[in-house]
Amino acid sequence: MTTQASSWFRRVGYVMLALALGGGATSLSHCFSPELPACAYRCNATEPRCPDEYECRTDGYCHLKGNTEACPYMQDLTPAPVIDLSGFSIDLSKPVDMSSADAMSNPG
């Protein structure tokens, strides 16, 4: 009699565990819902020009589909030009003798 009771409790425990895991997985799958910004990316030069939820518009930015909000920034995001530092007149390729004149006067 005790083996039937323990087997019944074991089966109920497995069923409860399966229900708890299934319910937890279902509830966690609905948690991830990111809030997408209206305008966050520059349009790419090649396809795909924007992520799936966005569309490229005439201002060069990807806008969220169905959104009429303007981009909060209208600046050029290209990097500044690199400054050429090779035009300096000091030639650093030859080592400069830093010893003083009296350093070798007393070889002793």
C-alpha positions in Angstrom: 0.0 0.0 0.0 2.8 2.4 0.7 4.4 1.8 -2.7 1.2 2.8 -4.4 0.8 5.9 -2.3 4.4 7.0 -2.9 4.1 6.3 -6.6 1.0 8.4 -6.7 2.7 11.3 -4.9 5.7 11.0 -7.2 3.4 11.3 -10.3 1.6 14.3 -8.9 5.0 15.9 -8.1 6.1 15.3 -11.7 2.9 16.8 -13.1 3.1 19.8 -10.8 6.8 20.4 -11.7 5.9 20.2 -15.4 3.1 22.7 -15.0 5.3 25.1 -13.0 8.1 24.9 -15.6 5.7 25.3 -18.5 4.0 28.3 -16.8 7.3 29.9 -16.0 8.6 29.5 -19.5 5.4 31.0 -20.9 5.4 34.0 -18.6 9.0 34.7 -19.2 8.7 34.6 -23.0 6.4 37.7 -22.8 8.7 39.8 -20.6 11.1 40.9 -23.3 9.6 43.9 -25.1 12.2 46.6 -25.8 11.2 50.2 -26.2 12.5 51.2 -29.6 13.6 54.8 -30.2 11.9 56.7 -33.0 15.2 57.5 -34.8 18.5 56.0 -33.7 20.4 54.8 -36.8 21.9 56.3 -40.0 20.8 54.6 -43.2 23.3 52.1 -44.6 24.7 52.6 -48.1 23.8 49.0 -49.1 20.8 46.8 -48.4 19.5 46.3 -45.8 19.6 50.0 -45.2 17.8 49.8 -41.8 16.9 47.2 -39.2 13.6 45.3 -39.8 11.5 47.6 -37.6 12.8 50.8 -39.3 12.6 52.5 -42.7 15.1 54.9 -44.4 13.8 58.4 -45.0 15.1 61.4 -46.9 17.0 62.8 -44.0 19.4 59.8 -44.1 18.2 58.3 -40.8 16.2 55.1 -40.1 12.8 56.0 -38.6 10.5 53.6 -36.8 7.8 52.4 -39.2 4.5 54.2 -38.6 6.2 57.0 -36.6 6.0 60.6 -37.8 8.3 62.0 -35.1 11.3 63.9 -36.3 14.8 62.9 -35.3 15.9 64.8 -32.2 19.4 65.4 -33.8 20.3 66.7 -37.2 24.1 66.6 -37.2 26.6 64.9 -39.4 28.1 61.9 -37.6 31.1 61.5 -39.9 34.4 61.6 -38.1 36.6 64.7 -38.2 39.4 64.7 -40.8 42.8 63.3 -39.6 45.5 66.0 -39.1 48.7 65.4 -41.0 51.5 65.7 -38.5 54.3 64.9 -40.9 54.9 68.5 -41.9 57.0 69.4 -38.8 60.6 70.6 -39.5 62.3 68.7 -36.6 64.0 65.6 -37.9 63.6 62.9 -35.1 65.2 60.1 -37.2 68.7 61.1 -36.1 69.6 60.6 -32.4 70.8 63.7 -30.6 74.0 63.4 -28.5 72.8 64.3 -25.0 76.2 63.8 -23.2 77.9 66.8 -21.8 81.5 67.8 -22.9 83.0 67.0 -19.5 81.6 63.5 -19.3 84.6 62.0 -21.2 87.3 64.3 -20.0 88.4 62.1 -17.1 88.7 58.5 -18.4 89.9 57.2 -15.1 
